[in-house]
Amino acid sequence: MAAAAAPPWPIPWHGTLHLILADAVDEGLRDSNPATKRRGRGKRAGRSRNRGPEKVVTDALGILLTAERAALLSGRDDEFVAVMLKGYTGMRWGEIVRLERKFVRPASVRVEWQLYELDSGEFERCPPKDDSYRTIDTPKWLSGLVASHIARTDSASCPCHEHAYVFRGHGPANGAARHVGAKLVDVARRADVSPATVSNVLNRPGTVAERTRTRVETAIAELGYVRAGRSAETAAHWRRTGFATWLFQPATTGWYPKKAPQEARPVPVMADPWPGVPARGRNASGRADACWLPIARGLTPHGLRHSHKTVMEELGISPKLMDERLGHEDGSVQARYSHITARMRNRLMDELTEQWEESLAARSAMHPRSPVRALDALLRARQE
Protein backbone atom coordinates (compact mmCIF):
# COMPACT_ATOMS: atom_id res chain seq x y z
CA MET A 1 0.00 0.00 0.00
CA ALA A 2 1.45 3.37 -0.99
CA ALA A 3 2.17 5.73 1.88
CA ALA A 4 -0.19 8.68 2.08
CA ALA A 5 1.29 12.15 1.81
CA ALA A 6 1.62 13.91 5.15
CA PRO A 7 -0.91 16.72 5.62
CA PRO A 8 0.54 20.26 5.90
CA TRP A 9 -0.99 20.72 9.37
CA PRO A 10 -0.65 18.77 12.64
CA ILE A 11 -3.27 16.13 13.49
CA PRO A 12 -3.56 13.95 16.61
CA TRP A 13 -2.16 10.41 16.58
CA HIS A 14 -5.68 8.98 16.65
CA GLY A 15 -6.53 10.93 13.51
CA THR A 16 -3.40 9.61 11.79
CA LEU A 17 -4.30 6.02 12.69
CA HIS A 18 -7.85 6.60 11.45
CA LEU A 19 -6.55 7.83 8.07
CA ILE A 20 -4.16 4.89 7.65
CA LEU A 21 -6.83 2.30 8.45
CA ALA A 22 -9.39 4.11 6.30
CA ASP A 23 -6.99 3.79 3.34
CA ALA A 24 -6.60 0.09 4.15
CA VAL A 25 -10.38 -0.37 4.05
CA ASP A 26 -10.55 1.45 0.70
CA GLU A 27 -7.84 -0.85 -0.70
CA GLY A 28 -9.69 -3.95 0.50
CA LEU A 29 -6.98 -4.87 3.01
CA ARG A 30 -9.36 -4.63 5.98
CA ASP A 31 -13.08 -5.13 6.45
CA SER A 32 -13.55 -2.29 8.93
CA ASN A 33 -11.78 0.63 10.56
CA PRO A 34 -11.43 0.00 14.33
CA ALA A 35 -10.15 3.55 14.86
CA THR A 36 -13.44 5.14 13.81
CA LYS A 37 -14.66 7.32 16.66
CA ARG A 38 -18.06 6.19 17.87
CA ARG A 39 -20.69 8.82 18.53
CA GLY A 40 -20.39 10.09 22.10
CA ARG A 41 -17.42 7.83 22.90
CA GLY A 42 -15.00 9.42 25.34
CA LYS A 43 -17.48 12.10 26.35
CA ARG A 44 -19.29 12.37 29.64
CA ALA A 45 -22.85 11.21 29.31
CA GLY A 46 -26.08 12.28 30.94
CA ARG A 47 -26.08 14.84 33.72
CA SER A 48 -22.32 14.48 34.25
CA ARG A 49 -21.78 16.48 31.05
CA ASN A 50 -22.93 19.61 32.84
CA ARG A 51 -20.80 19.26 35.97
CA GLY A 52 -18.05 21.57 34.75
CA PRO A 53 -18.37 25.30 35.41
CA GLU A 54 -20.04 27.31 32.69
CA LYS A 55 -18.01 29.81 30.71
CA VAL A 56 -18.13 33.33 32.08
CA VAL A 57 -19.57 35.81 29.58
CA THR A 58 -19.70 39.59 29.50
CA ASP A 59 -21.60 42.38 27.77
CA ALA A 60 -20.57 45.12 25.33
CA LEU A 61 -19.25 47.41 28.07
CA GLY A 62 -17.27 44.54 29.60
CA ILE A 63 -15.65 43.84 26.22
CA LEU A 64 -14.73 47.51 25.80
CA LEU A 65 -13.23 47.89 29.29
CA THR A 66 -11.32 44.61 28.97
CA ALA A 67 -9.91 45.69 25.61
CA GLU A 68 -8.80 49.03 27.05
CA ARG A 69 -7.03 47.44 30.01
CA ALA A 70 -5.33 44.82 27.84
CA ALA A 71 -3.95 47.63 25.67
CA LEU A 72 -2.73 49.51 28.76
CA LEU A 73 -0.93 46.38 29.98
CA SER A 74 0.78 45.87 26.62
CA GLY A 75 1.40 49.54 25.90
CA ARG A 76 0.00 49.41 22.34
CA ASP A 77 -3.26 49.23 20.35
CA ASP A 78 -3.02 45.65 19.02
CA GLU A 79 -4.66 44.13 22.08
CA PHE A 80 -7.50 46.68 22.07
CA VAL A 81 -8.37 46.02 18.43
CA ALA A 82 -8.00 42.23 18.78
CA VAL A 83 -10.26 41.96 21.85
CA MET A 84 -12.91 44.15 20.20
CA LEU A 85 -12.75 42.08 17.01
CA LYS A 86 -13.02 38.80 18.91
CA GLY A 87 -15.86 40.07 21.08
CA TYR A 88 -17.96 41.25 18.12
CA THR A 89 -17.25 38.40 15.67
CA GLY A 90 -16.75 35.33 17.88
CA MET A 91 -13.61 34.32 15.96
CA ARG A 92 -11.48 31.55 17.42
CA TRP A 93 -8.09 32.39 18.94
CA GLY A 94 -6.08 30.80 16.13
CA GLU A 95 -8.18 32.64 13.54
CA ILE A 96 -7.48 36.01 15.18
CA VAL A 97 -3.74 35.32 15.36
CA ARG A 98 -3.69 34.11 11.73
CA LEU A 99 -5.81 36.95 10.29
CA GLU A 100 -3.98 38.32 7.27
CA ARG A 101 -4.31 41.91 6.16
CA LYS A 102 -5.58 40.89 2.73
CA PHE A 103 -8.56 39.11 4.34
CA VAL A 104 -9.87 42.28 6.00
CA ARG A 105 -12.63 43.70 3.79
CA PRO A 106 -14.58 46.99 4.04
CA ALA A 107 -17.54 45.28 5.76
CA SER A 108 -16.28 41.82 6.70
CA VAL A 109 -13.32 39.60 7.54
CA ARG A 110 -12.57 36.35 5.75
CA VAL A 111 -11.49 33.27 7.74
CA GLU A 112 -9.22 31.12 5.59
CA TRP A 113 -6.55 29.85 7.99
CA GLN A 114 -5.60 29.53 11.63
CA LEU A 115 -2.27 29.23 13.44
CA TYR A 116 -1.80 26.12 15.56
CA GLU A 117 0.75 26.52 18.35
CA LEU A 118 2.98 23.46 18.86
CA ASP A 119 4.63 22.42 22.14
CA SER A 120 7.98 23.49 20.66
CA GLY A 121 6.76 27.08 20.48
CA GLU A 122 6.49 27.05 16.69
CA PHE A 123 3.31 27.87 14.78
CA GLU A 124 1.79 25.70 12.07
CA ARG A 125 -0.44 27.23 9.41
CA CYS A 126 -3.52 25.03 9.00
CA PRO A 127 -7.18 25.27 7.92
CA PRO A 128 -9.74 26.56 10.43
CA LYS A 129 -11.32 24.04 12.77
CA ASP A 130 -13.71 21.65 10.99
CA ASP A 131 -12.88 23.42 7.70
CA SER A 132 -15.07 26.33 8.82
CA TYR A 133 -14.03 28.72 6.04
CA ARG A 134 -16.37 31.69 6.20
CA THR A 135 -16.92 35.42 5.74
CA ILE A 136 -17.98 37.26 8.90
CA ASP A 137 -19.89 40.52 8.52
CA THR A 138 -18.53 43.38 10.63
CA PRO A 139 -20.27 46.63 11.65
CA LYS A 140 -19.03 49.78 9.97
CA TRP A 141 -17.34 51.10 13.12
CA LEU A 142 -15.47 47.80 13.66
CA SER A 143 -14.30 47.68 10.04
CA GLY A 144 -13.01 51.23 10.43
CA LEU A 145 -11.22 50.36 13.68
CA VAL A 146 -9.38 47.41 12.10
CA ALA A 147 -8.59 49.37 8.92
CA SER A 148 -7.14 52.26 10.95
CA HIS A 149 -5.01 49.83 12.92
CA ILE A 150 -3.66 48.28 9.72
CA ALA A 151 -2.84 51.72 8.32
CA ARG A 152 -0.87 52.68 11.47
CA THR A 153 1.16 49.49 11.90
CA ASP A 154 4.07 47.89 10.09
CA SER A 155 3.08 45.79 7.08
CA ALA A 156 6.22 43.61 7.11
CA SER A 157 5.70 39.87 6.71
CA CYS A 158 6.38 37.58 9.67
CA PRO A 159 9.64 35.58 9.45
CA CYS A 160 7.96 32.20 10.04
CA HIS A 161 5.33 32.16 7.28
CA GLU A 162 6.13 35.18 5.10
CA HIS A 163 2.62 36.60 5.44
CA ALA A 164 1.50 40.06 6.57
CA TYR A 165 -0.79 39.68 9.58
CA VAL A 166 -3.09 42.21 11.22
CA PHE A 167 -1.66 41.57 14.71
CA ARG A 168 1.84 40.89 15.99
CA GLY A 169 2.87 39.22 19.22
CA HIS A 170 3.73 40.99 22.43
CA GLY A 171 7.18 40.96 24.01
CA PRO A 172 10.54 39.77 22.66
CA ALA A 173 10.68 37.00 20.09
CA ASN A 174 11.40 33.49 21.29
CA GLY A 175 14.85 32.86 19.83
CA ALA A 176 14.90 29.27 21.08
CA ALA A 177 11.82 28.40 19.03
CA ARG A 178 13.61 29.40 15.80
CA HIS A 179 17.03 28.06 16.82
CA VAL A 180 18.38 25.49 14.38
CA GLY A 181 20.77 22.80 15.63
CA ALA A 182 21.56 21.38 19.06
CA LYS A 183 19.66 22.74 22.04
CA LEU A 184 20.59 22.90 25.71
CA VAL A 185 18.72 19.66 26.47
CA ASP A 186 20.74 17.88 23.76
CA VAL A 187 23.96 18.96 25.47
CA ALA A 188 22.60 17.71 28.80
CA ARG A 189 21.83 14.29 27.34
CA ARG A 190 25.25 13.99 25.68
CA ALA A 191 27.07 14.93 28.91
CA ASP A 192 24.70 12.85 31.07
CA VAL A 193 23.85 15.80 33.31
CA SER A 194 20.76 17.88 33.99
CA PRO A 195 19.87 20.96 31.90
CA ALA A 196 20.40 23.03 35.06
CA THR A 197 24.01 21.84 35.23
CA VAL A 198 24.59 22.87 31.60
CA SER A 199 23.10 26.28 32.43
CA ASN A 200 25.47 26.61 35.39
CA VAL A 201 28.46 25.76 33.19
CA LEU A 202 27.43 28.51 30.77
CA ASN A 203 26.55 31.15 33.35
CA ARG A 204 28.32 30.22 36.61
CA PRO A 205 31.18 27.84 35.72
CA GLY A 206 32.82 28.25 39.11
CA THR A 207 29.90 26.46 40.80
CA VAL A 208 30.41 23.22 38.82
CA ALA A 209 33.01 20.53 39.56
CA GLU A 210 35.90 20.56 37.10
CA ARG A 211 35.30 17.01 35.84
CA THR A 212 31.62 17.73 35.18
CA ARG A 213 32.42 21.08 33.60
CA THR A 214 34.92 19.44 31.24
CA ARG A 215 32.35 16.82 30.23
CA VAL A 216 29.76 19.50 29.46
CA GLU A 217 32.24 21.64 27.51
CA THR A 218 33.22 18.59 25.45
CA ALA A 219 29.56 17.90 24.65
CA ILE A 220 29.08 21.54 23.62
CA ALA A 221 32.05 21.32 21.25
CA GLU A 222 30.96 17.98 19.77
CA LEU A 223 27.39 19.12 19.13
CA GLY A 224 28.32 22.62 17.98
CA TYR A 225 25.87 24.12 20.45
CA VAL A 226 25.30 27.88 20.11
CA ARG A 227 23.24 29.82 22.63
CA ALA A 228 20.11 31.26 21.03
CA GLY A 229 19.66 34.07 23.52
CA ARG A 230 16.74 36.48 23.51
CA SER A 231 15.89 38.40 20.39
CA ALA A 232 15.45 42.15 20.35
CA GLU A 233 12.65 41.68 17.82
CA THR A 234 8.99 41.66 18.77
CA ALA A 235 7.46 38.19 18.70
CA ALA A 236 5.69 37.47 15.42
CA HIS A 237 2.59 36.04 17.13
CA TRP A 238 0.89 35.98 20.51
CA ARG A 239 1.37 32.91 22.65
CA ARG A 240 -2.02 31.67 23.80
CA THR A 241 -0.93 31.11 27.40
CA GLY A 242 1.10 34.32 27.60
CA PHE A 243 -1.75 36.44 26.25
CA ALA A 244 -4.34 34.86 28.54
CA THR A 245 -2.14 34.89 31.66
CA TRP A 246 -0.32 38.22 31.50
CA LEU A 247 -2.67 40.43 29.49
CA PHE A 248 -6.24 39.14 29.45
CA GLN A 249 -6.55 37.76 32.99
CA PRO A 250 -5.06 40.85 34.69
CA ALA A 251 -7.34 43.02 32.54
CA THR A 252 -10.51 41.20 33.61
CA THR A 253 -9.64 40.50 37.26
CA GLY A 254 -7.28 43.35 38.15
CA TRP A 255 -4.74 40.82 39.46
CA TYR A 256 -1.48 39.39 38.17
CA PRO A 257 -1.38 35.58 38.61
CA LYS A 258 0.98 33.76 40.92
CA LYS A 259 4.47 33.15 39.56
CA ALA A 260 7.26 31.98 41.83
CA PRO A 261 8.68 33.55 43.85
CA GLN A 262 5.86 36.13 43.77
CA GLU A 263 2.32 35.46 44.92
CA ALA A 264 -0.75 36.69 43.05
CA ARG A 265 -0.95 40.46 43.42
CA PRO A 266 -3.14 43.39 42.31
CA VAL A 267 -2.15 45.29 39.18
CA PRO A 268 -0.64 48.54 40.55
CA VAL A 269 -1.76 51.56 38.54
CA MET A 270 -1.08 55.29 38.48
CA ALA A 271 -4.39 57.11 38.90
CA ASP A 272 -3.77 59.65 36.15
CA PRO A 273 -4.73 59.32 33.33
CA TRP A 274 -7.95 57.42 34.00
CA PRO A 275 -8.60 54.42 34.16
CA GLY A 276 -5.05 54.10 35.46
CA VAL A 277 -1.82 53.15 33.72
CA PRO A 278 -0.02 50.09 35.14
CA ALA A 279 3.06 51.04 37.18
CA ARG A 280 6.19 49.15 36.17
CA GLY A 281 9.71 48.67 37.43
CA ARG A 282 11.18 48.54 40.90
CA ASN A 283 8.80 49.30 43.78
CA ALA A 284 5.85 49.58 41.38
CA SER A 285 3.38 48.76 44.15
CA GLY A 286 4.87 51.45 46.38
CA ARG A 287 4.60 54.10 43.67
CA ALA A 288 1.08 53.13 42.57
CA ASP A 289 -1.98 55.15 43.53
CA ALA A 290 -4.60 52.42 43.19
CA CYS A 291 -5.47 49.08 41.60
CA TRP A 292 -8.18 47.95 39.18
CA LEU A 293 -11.50 46.50 40.24
CA PRO A 294 -12.52 43.24 38.51
CA ILE A 295 -14.62 43.39 35.35
CA ALA A 296 -15.57 39.72 35.00
CA ARG A 297 -13.72 37.16 37.12
CA GLY A 298 -13.16 33.94 35.22
CA LEU A 299 -13.61 35.46 31.77
CA THR A 300 -11.19 33.96 29.22
CA PRO A 301 -10.39 34.87 25.61
CA HIS A 302 -12.59 31.96 24.52
CA GLY A 303 -15.29 33.36 26.78
CA LEU A 304 -15.60 36.27 24.32
CA ARG A 305 -16.75 33.75 21.73
CA HIS A 306 -19.40 32.52 24.18
CA SER A 307 -20.32 36.15 24.88
CA HIS A 308 -20.92 36.83 21.18
CA LYS A 309 -23.15 33.77 20.91
CA THR A 310 -25.07 34.82 24.02
CA VAL A 311 -25.62 38.34 22.69
CA MET A 312 -27.01 36.96 19.44
CA GLU A 313 -29.33 34.66 21.40
CA GLU A 314 -30.63 37.66 23.36
CA LEU A 315 -31.23 39.54 20.12
CA GLY A 316 -33.22 36.65 18.65
CA ILE A 317 -30.87 36.16 15.70
CA SER A 318 -31.52 33.24 13.35
CA PRO A 319 -29.63 30.08 14.43
CA LYS A 320 -28.47 29.69 10.83
CA LEU A 321 -26.76 33.09 10.91
CA MET A 322 -25.25 32.40 14.34
CA ASP A 323 -23.75 29.12 13.10
CA GLU A 324 -22.33 30.87 10.04
CA ARG A 325 -20.54 33.50 12.12
CA LEU A 326 -19.13 31.01 14.63
CA GLY A 327 -18.10 28.40 12.08
CA HIS A 328 -20.53 25.76 13.33
CA GLU A 329 -22.50 23.34 11.18
CA ASP A 330 -26.01 22.11 11.95
CA GLY A 331 -26.98 19.06 9.93
CA SER A 332 -30.61 19.03 11.06
CA VAL A 333 -33.56 19.23 8.68
CA GLN A 334 -34.58 22.58 10.20
CA ALA A 335 -31.16 24.05 9.40
CA ARG A 336 -31.26 22.68 5.86
CA TYR A 337 -34.59 24.34 5.15
CA SER A 338 -33.69 27.73 6.64
CA HIS A 339 -31.73 30.42 4.81
CA ILE A 340 -29.99 33.71 5.58
CA THR A 341 -31.29 36.91 4.01
CA ALA A 342 -29.72 40.34 3.63
CA ARG A 343 -32.35 41.69 6.00
CA MET A 344 -31.16 39.30 8.73
CA ARG A 345 -27.56 40.41 8.25
CA ASN A 346 -28.44 44.11 8.28
CA ARG A 347 -30.51 43.72 11.43
CA LEU A 348 -27.64 42.02 13.25
CA MET A 349 -25.20 44.76 12.20
CA ASP A 350 -27.65 47.42 13.40
CA GLU A 351 -28.11 45.68 16.76
CA LEU A 352 -24.37 45.25 17.31
CA THR A 353 -23.78 48.89 16.38
CA GLU A 354 -26.42 49.99 18.88
CA GLN A 355 -24.76 47.95 21.64
CA TRP A 356 -21.37 49.42 20.72
CA GLU A 357 -22.67 52.99 20.84
CA GLU A 358 -24.29 52.39 24.23
CA SER A 359 -21.06 50.94 25.63
CA LEU A 360 -19.02 53.84 24.22
CA ALA A 361 -21.46 56.31 25.80
CA ALA A 362 -21.14 54.52 29.15
CA ARG A 363 -17.34 54.61 28.89
CA SER A 364 -17.42 58.30 27.97
CA ALA A 365 -19.53 59.00 31.06
CA MET A 366 -16.77 57.45 33.20
CA HIS A 367 -14.12 59.69 31.61
CA PRO A 368 -14.11 61.51 28.25
CA ARG A 369 -10.55 60.51 27.31
CA SER A 370 -8.40 57.36 27.29
CA PRO A 371 -4.63 56.73 27.32
CA VAL A 372 -5.25 54.07 24.63
CA ARG A 373 -4.79 55.87 21.32
CA ALA A 374 -7.39 53.92 19.32
CA LEU A 375 -10.08 54.30 21.98
CA ASP A 376 -9.24 57.94 22.62
CA ALA A 377 -9.82 58.71 18.93
CA LEU A 378 -13.25 57.05 19.12
CA LEU A 379 -14.17 58.97 22.27
CA ARG A 380 -13.12 62.30 20.78
CA ALA A 381 -15.00 61.59 17.55
CA ARG A 382 -18.14 60.90 19.57
CA GLN A 383 -17.88 64.26 21.36
CA GLU A 384 -17.49 66.28 18.16
N, C-alpha and C positions, 0 to 999 in steps of 0.2 A: 504494500500500500504506500503510495507516495506521501511524503510528509507535507502537511499543510503549511502554507506560509504563515509566519508569525504576524499577528495583528499589530498595527502601529501604536496601540495603546495597551496599558496593563489590564489584565483580567485575572480574577482569583483562580487558584489552582483547581477548584471544583469546576469552574467554567471551562478551563483548558481540558480537563478530563471529559467533560460532557461533549466538547467539540470533537475530540479524538474518537470517542465511542460512537458519536453520531455519524462520523465518516465511515466507521467500520460497519454500521448498520446499512448505510447507503450502498456500500460495496458488497453487501451480502456476506460479510465475515462474521456477523453476529445477528441474532434474532431480535434482540432488544437492547436498549441503552439503560443499564442499571444506574447511571449517574443522573438520570432525569429527575429534576426536583419535583416532588409530589406537592400538590396544592396544600398549603398550610403546614407542610412539614418543617419542623424547626422553629415554628412560631408558637407563642403561648396561646392556648385556646380558651374559649369561654370567658368568664369574668376576669381571669388572671391577666388577660391582655390589657386591662385598664388599670393595673395596679401601679404602674409607673406614674410619676408626677406629670401633669399636663404642661405643655409649653407655656411659658409666660408670654403674653402679647401686650401690645401697647397701642396707643391711638396716634393721631397725626401730630399732636403737640409733643408726645413722647419721642416720636421719631425725630422731630426737629431738634429738640433739646439734646438728645443723644448724639445726633450728628454734629452739633455745635461743640459739645464737650470732646468728642473724639478728635475733632480738628484742633482743638486747643491742646490736647495731649500730644498730638503729633507735630504741631507747629506749622501745618500747611492745610490746603483746601481739599486734597484728595479724599481724605476720610469723610469730610462733610458731604461731598458730592456722591461718594459711593454709598454711604448709609441712606441718603435720601433716595437714590436710585433703587437700592434693594428694597426699601420700605414701600415704595410706590409701584414696583413691578413684580416683586416676589421672586426675583431671579435667584438661582442657587449661587453659593459661594464661588464655586469654580467657574461659573459663567460670568460673574462680575470680574474676577481676576483676569479672565481670558478675553474680556470684551475688547475687540480691536476698534480702532478709530474709524475704519472704513465701514463698520457695521452700525454706526450711530447715524440715524436718518433724521430728517427734520421733525417727524412726528412719531418716531418709533425707534426701537433697537432690535437688531437681528441677532438671534442666538444660533451660532453655527458650531462653536467649539467650547470646551471647558479645559481648565488646567487641573491635572490630577497630581497631587503632591506625594512623592514617594518617601519612604523612610530615610533614604539617603540625603534628602533635602533637595533633590532635583525635581523638576516639573515635567510631566508628560502631557503633550497636547493630544486630546482625544475627543470624540464626539460627546455631546451632552448626554446626560443620563437617559436611558431608554430611548435613545435617538430622538429626543424631544426638540428637534429643530423647529424654530418658531419665530414669528415677528410679534413683538410686544408693543402695543400702542402706548405712547407716553403723552401726558398733558403738555400743553404748549410751554408752560413755565419750566417743567422739568427738562424738556428738550433744550430750551434756552440755557438752563443751568449747566447741562453737560457740554453743550457746544461752546459756551464761554470758558469752561474749564479746559477743553481741548485747545482752544485758541491761546490760552495763557501758558500752557505747559510745553515741555520739550517733546518733539515728535520723533526723537531718535528711536530706532528699533532696539528691542531687548537683545542682549548677547546670546541668550539661550535658544531662541526660536526665530530671531530675525523678523519679528513683527512689531508694529507700532501699536501699543496698547493705550487705553484711556487712562489707566491707573498704574502707578509704579509702587513698589514696596516701600516700607518704612524702615529706616535704620541702615547700617552698613551692609554691604553684600556679604554673603556667606562664601568666603574664599575656599573653604574646605569642600563645599559641595561641587565646585568646579575644578578642584585640584585633580590633575591627571598624574598617575603613578602611585608609588607606595605611600601609604598613610601611616599615621602614628601607631595605629593598632597592628599594622603589618610588621613594623619594627619590633613591637613588644612581643609578637609571636616568634619572630626569628631569634630574638635574644632570650626568649623564655622568661620574660619578666612582665610586670603589669604595665599598662599604659601610664599609670602615675609615675612609675620609676623612670620611664622614658622621658616624661615631662620634666622630672627633676634633673635628669642628665642634661637636658637642653637649657633649663632655666636656673637650676641651683646645683651645679655639678659637685660642689664641695660637700653636699649632704649624702652622696652616694658612694658606697665602697668602691675602691679602685678596680677590683676585679669585675664587679658588675658594670661599672662605667665603661670599662674597656670592651666588654661584651656588647653593650648597647651601641657604642661608637662603631664597632666592627659591623654590626647589623645595619647601621645607618649608611655606612660606606658601601656595603654589598648591595643594598636595595636602591641606593641613589636617592634616599629620602630628602625632600626639600620642604621646609616649613611653608605652609600656605599663607599663614598670617591673616590679618583682617584687611579687607579692601576698603579703600577710601570712597569707593563708589556706593551709590544708593542701591539697595537690593532691587532686583528687577521686578519682583512680585512679593505680595504679602505672604507671610506664613500664617496658615489658619490659626494655629495655637497662639502665635505671637500677637496677632491682631485681636483675637478674642480675649486673651489674658491681660495684655498691657495697654490696650486702647479701648476696646468695647466694654469690658467688664468694669474698669474704673469709671468710664463715662456713665454707665447705668446705675452703679451702686455708690459711687463716690469713694470707693476704697481700692487701694492696690492689694493684690493677693499676696499671700504668704510666699516668701522665697528666702530660704536659709542664707544668712543667719537672721534675716529680718522677719518679724511677724507681719500679719496683715495690718495695714495702717491706712488712715484716711488720706485722700489726695489733698496735700496742702496747697492752698491757692492764695494769690494776692487779690484783695478785694476790688481793686481798680485796675483795668476796666471790668465792668460787669459782663458775664457772670463769674468772673474770677479766672485769672490765668495761673496754671499750675506753677508753683515755685520749684526750682530745680537747684541742684548743687548742694554743697555742704551746708548743714543746718537749715535745710529747706523748711522743716516743720517749725523751727524757731522763728524764722523770718515771715512765715505765712500769717495772714490775717484771719483766715476762715478755712472751711472745707465744704465740699459739695454735699447736698442732701441727695438721697437716692431718687432716681426716676422710676425704675422698674426693676426691683431685685429679681435676679434669676433670668432676666431677658438675655438671649444669646443672639448672635448674628442670624442663625437659622430661625429664631423666633420672629424676626422681621418678615420672613416668608409666611409664617403662620398668621402674623398680624394682617398682612395684605389679604389673605384668604378670609379672615374674620371680618374685615371691613367690607369686602364684597358681599359676604353673606348678609351683613346688616343692611346693605343697600338693596338687597333683593336682586342681585345680578344673576343672569342666566348661568346655570351650572356649566353649560357648554363653553361660554366665554371664560369662566373661571378656570376651567381645565386647560383651555388654550393658553392663557397667560402663564399658568404655573407649569406647563409641560406635562400635564397628566393626560391619561387616555381612559375614557369610559367606554367599554365595549357593550354596554346595555342597549336594548332596543330603543329605550327612551332617548338615549344620546344619539343614536343613529338617525332618528327621525326629527331631531331638533337641529336648528341652524342659527348662525350668527348673522345679524343684520347690521347695517351701518348705523341704524338708529340705536341699537344696543351699545355699540362702541362709543358713539357720541355721548350717550347718557352717562356711561361710566367715566369718560373723561371729564364731563361737567361736574359729576359728583366728587371726583378726586380733586379737581381744581377748587371746588367749594371748601372741601376739608383743608386743603393747603392754605387757602386764604384765611380761614378761621384760625388755623394754628399760627400763621404769621402775625395776625392781628393780636393774638394772645401773647406771643413773644414780644411784640412791639410794646404792649402794655407793661411788660416787666421792665424793659429798658429799650429806648429807641435805637441804640447802636449795638454793634458786636465787634469783638476783636478778630473774628473770623472774616476774612476779606469777602468771600463769596456771599455769606449771609448778610454782612453789613451793606453790600450793594443792593440786595433785595429789600432790606429794611428802609434804606434811603429812597429807593425807587417808589416804595409804597407811600412814603410821606410827601412825595412831590405832587 
